[in-house]
Amino acid sequence: MKWPANRITNTSKKSFGMFEKALAIEAAGHDLIHLEFGKPHHDTPQHIKDGAIAALQAGKVHYSDLRGEPALRAALAAKLAADNAIHVGPEGILVTNGLTHAAYLAFMAALDEGDEVILLDPYYPQHINKIELAGGVPVIAPLDRAHGFAIRADWIEHKITARTRMIVLVNPSNPTGRVYTRAELEAVAELAIQHDLLVLTDEVYEHVLYDGAHISIASLPGMAERTLSLFAFTKAYAMDGWRLGYIAAQPAMIPAMLKIAMNDVTHVNTFIQYGALAAVTAEQDSRDAMVADDRRKRDFVVQRMNQMPGVTCASPEATIYAFANIEGTGKDSTSIALDLLEKAHVVVEDGSFYGVGGRGHIRICFGSEPMPRIEQAMDRLSTYFNALPNAGDKA
Ligand SMILES: Cc1ncc(COP(=O)(O)O)c(C=O)c1O
């Protein structure tokens, strides 16, 4: 008897990062501050909960339109046109169980065995397993570390072969916190058009934005027909446990992904979708207040990290992550992350978890805890970095 299938064991990303290691230390009774996970600490705003509760009470307990409730898709079509300059209408939208499910459907629908998919390093690791489960081959193109993890189209082009099918963008980027400029996106668009490639863009952090403007690559000329734009309510609305996202694509591309969705989940829970409807149609004050709180924590973390010996930390333009460079300590990021876990009892992610380009960095999620806890974490980190040998006074 053979168990399981090769496509399960042949995936290369088997680690859950620092979380698994943290569990063992926590089980020994230590108070760990968890800054490794992208789990928003805010509660979902009340009007969103009310939307789902009202739908449940009103009997929205039966099968949904498989693509998502028509009212929700209509609201999302309006949002996409207004916020993203994406004009696909309700027929070009598929509601999914979070961005994870959206990405799974997109990779499964797009890839044939052996198709190559280019990811920009540092990348979001969870995309790798999905590419491999779909039979694809991840190909890594570096971002320009020396210039704020900028996109280098010539470095991407270098990786394009006859088997390349798709480029994956995460914009704003996890883990770097970058928001790509129009010029960077235009360079990717030019490559995609020239080599006739698909672009899958993960825009889960579109609204967790502090500086600059978020541009959806699908809005650039010639890109609508080749872009799968993925969004979710997860981060900006603090709805990670709701599992709600959506794909925007040309209407002709939706049936292939729907075929997979209707065979794996049938559709997203009907009444849950009314929470999303409330989120997208109401005033955005509560979302803005959460982003403002994250901005305060970003500023605080960046300021404190830059005071620590051996550490430099660029200010992320978006997301809930600071990606701090620790090369000045003379230690590698894996041993720093392990030390911080074991000695400082602060859990951060080792930058090399996100690829070779992330080496020498640690990713600190400032969105996963309230400010007093973040202050405590920064005090612990400061004590650790100041105690390292050769830690000169930075001030
Ligand atoms: C870049 C990126 N994509 C996708 C996800 C997962 O989103 P969801 O919970 O909506 O599946 C995350 C969560 O951390 C993320 O950072």
The ligand as a Tripos MOL2 file, in Angstrom:
@<TRIPOS>MOLECULE
LIG
   16    16     1     0     0
SMALL
NO_CHARGES

@<TRIPOS>ATOM
      1 C1          1.2850   37.6880    1.9130 C.3       1 LIG1
      2 C2          0.2190   36.8730    2.5430 C.ar      1 LIG1
      3 N1         -0.6340   36.1870    1.7680 N.ar      1 LIG1
      4 C3         -1.6080   35.4340    2.3010 C.ar      1 LIG1
      5 C4         -1.7770   35.3190    3.6690 C.ar      1 LIG1
      6 C5         -2.8550   34.4310    4.1880 C.3       1 LIG1
      7 O1         -4.0730   35.1120    4.1350 O.3       1 LIG1
      8 P1         -5.4370   34.3690    4.5440 P.3       1 LIG1
      9 O2         -5.4230   34.2310    6.0300 O.co2     1 LIG1
     10 O3         -6.5050   35.3070    4.0450 O.co2     1 LIG1
     11 O4         -5.4770   33.0580    3.8720 O.co2     1 LIG1
     12 C6         -0.9190   36.0130    4.5120 C.ar      1 LIG1
     13 C7         -1.0390   35.8810    5.9800 C.2       1 LIG1
     14 O5         -0.1310   36.1640    6.7320 O.2       1 LIG1
     15 C8          0.1070   36.8030    3.9400 C.ar      1 LIG1
     16 O6          0.9850   37.4640    4.7090 O.3       1 LIG1
@<TRIPOS>BOND
     1     1     2 1
     2     2     3 ar
     3     2    15 ar
     4     3     4 ar
     5     4     5 ar
     6     5     6 1
     7     5    12 ar
     8     6     7 1
     9     7     8 1
    10     8     9 2
    11     8    10 1
    12     8    11 1
    13    12    13 1
    14    12    15 ar
    15    13    14 2
    16    15    16 1
@<TRIPOS>SUBSTRUCTURE
     1 LIG1         1 GROUP 0 **** ****
